[in-house]
Amino acid sequence: MKLAKLAAAIGSQALLLAGCYVIPTADGNYAFYIPSQPSPYPGGPVQPVAQPGLPKVLHARLYPENDVATQTGMVAGTVTNMMTGKGRFQLQYAGEVLTGEATRVSGDDRKGIASAWGPSGAFMSCEYQMHTAQQGAGTCNFSNGARYKVHIGN
């Protein structure tokens, strides 16, 4: 009897998971695919299902704006938008990885601030404005005096 219940529980889990696919997309999101109808042939068409609220990875490119920044040159990083008004920010600067967070300013969904810190004590802070959900721009200042224009988006 216990064996039959175990087999039924395992079988029902397999049925619940069958036919749903989670696939990473090129823009850093995930797409859920559920076949709209049973396909008459293997590999048949599938229908994408939108899933709002999943984290999205955006690229951040920082371009020098003063002589101190010019010594390092363009800097690239990523912002992972957690779709909660917060995000994780990471970039490589002068040989070390700086990590931190980005937060939207209260009362203005387009404006935000970002801060990051590195193990040597280097830090940066940015102010930005999003023009769309996936594109924005602003300025970043580093602890060594470097100043950059930041462009966010893919």
C-alpha positions in Angstrom: 0.0 0.0 0.0 2.8 2.4 0.9 4.6 1.6 -2.3 1.5 2.4 -4.3 1.1 5.8 -2.7 4.8 6.5 -3.3 4.5 5.5 -7.0 1.3 7.7 -7.3 3.1 10.7 -5.7 6.1 10.4 -8.0 3.9 9.9 -11.1 1.8 12.9 -10.3 4.9 15.1 -9.9 6.2 14.0 -13.3 2.8 14.8 -14.9 2.8 18.3 -13.3 6.2 19.1 -14.7 5.7 17.6 -18.1 5.3 20.1 -21.0 6.7 23.2 -19.3 10.1 24.5 -20.3 12.1 27.3 -18.7 14.6 28.7 -21.3 17.2 31.5 -20.8 16.9 34.1 -23.5 19.6 36.2 -25.1 18.6 39.4 -23.2 19.3 37.8 -19.8 15.6 36.9 -19.0 13.9 33.5 -18.8 11.0 32.5 -21.0 8.5 29.9 -20.0 7.2 27.8 -22.9 4.1 25.7 -22.6 2.9 23.8 -25.6 -0.4 25.3 -26.7 -1.7 22.0 -28.0 -0.3 18.5 -28.2 1.8 18.4 -31.3 1.2 15.7 -33.8 5.0 15.4 -34.3 8.0 15.6 -32.0 9.5 19.1 -31.8 6.2 20.8 -32.7 5.4 24.4 -32.1 5.3 25.9 -28.6 3.6 29.0 -27.4 5.6 31.5 -25.3 3.9 32.6 -22.1 5.0 36.0 -20.7 6.2 36.0 -17.1 6.6 39.5 -15.7 8.6 40.0 -12.5 11.6 37.8 -13.4 15.1 39.3 -12.9 16.5 41.0 -16.0 20.2 41.5 -16.7 21.2 44.9 -18.2 24.6 45.9 -19.4 26.2 49.1 -18.0 28.9 50.9 -19.9 30.9 53.7 -18.3 32.7 56.2 -20.5 35.4 58.5 -19.1 34.5 62.1 -18.4 37.7 63.4 -16.8 41.5 62.8 -16.9 41.5 60.4 -14.0 38.9 58.2 -15.7 40.7 58.4 -19.0 43.6 56.6 -17.4 41.4 53.5 -16.9 39.3 53.9 -20.0 35.8 52.5 -20.7 34.4 50.2 -17.9 31.7 47.6 -18.4 29.5 46.0 -15.9 26.0 44.5 -15.3 22.9 45.5 -13.4 20.5 42.7 -12.5 17.1 44.3 -12.2 15.2 42.2 -9.6 11.9 43.9 -10.7 11.3 45.1 -7.1 12.8 48.6 -7.4 16.2 47.1 -6.5 19.0 45.6 -8.4 22.5 44.1 -8.1 25.4 46.1 -9.7 28.8 44.6 -10.6 31.7 45.9 -12.6 35.4 45.4 -12.9 37.5 48.5 -12.2 41.3 48.9 -12.0 41.8 45.2 -11.6 39.2 44.4 -9.0 35.5 43.6 -8.9 33.2 46.2 -7.4 29.8 44.9 -6.3 26.8 46.7 -4.9 23.2 47.6 -5.5 21.0 49.9 -7.5 17.8 51.3 -6.1 15.0 53.4 -7.6 14.4 56.8 -5.9 11.2 56.9 -3.8 8.5 58.8 -5.7 10.1 58.6 -9.1 10.2 55.2 -10.8 12.7 56.5 -13.5 15.4 57.9 -11.2 17.8 55.8 -9.2 21.1 55.5 -7.4 23.7 52.8 -7.5 26.7 52.1 -5.2 29.5 49.5 -5.4 32.5 48.6 -3.3 35.7 46.6 -3.8 37.9 44.6 -1.4 40.7 47.2 -1.5 38.3 49.9 -0.3 37.6 51.4 -3.7 34.0 52.6 -4.1 31.7 54.3 -6.6 28.3 56.0 -6.6 26.0 56.7 -9.5 22.9 58.6 -10.2 20.9 57.6 -13.2 17.5 58.0 -15.0 15.8 55.2 -16.9 14.3 56.3 -20.2 12.5 53.0 -20.7 12.4 49.8 -18.6 15.6 48.6 -20.4 17.5 51.9 -21.1 18.9 54.7 -19.1 21.9 57.0 -18.5 23.6 58.9 -15.7 26.9 59.7 -14.0 29.2 57.7 -11.8 31.9 59.0 -9.4 34.7 56.8 -8.1 36.7 57.2 -4.8 39.9 58.0 -6.8 38.2 61.1 -8.4 37.3 59.4 -11.7 34.0 60.5 -13.2 32.1 58.6 -15.9 28.9 58.8 -18.0 27.0 55.5 -17.6 24.7 54.1 -20.3 22.4 51.2 -19.1 20.8 48.8 -21.6 21.4 46.0 -24.0 
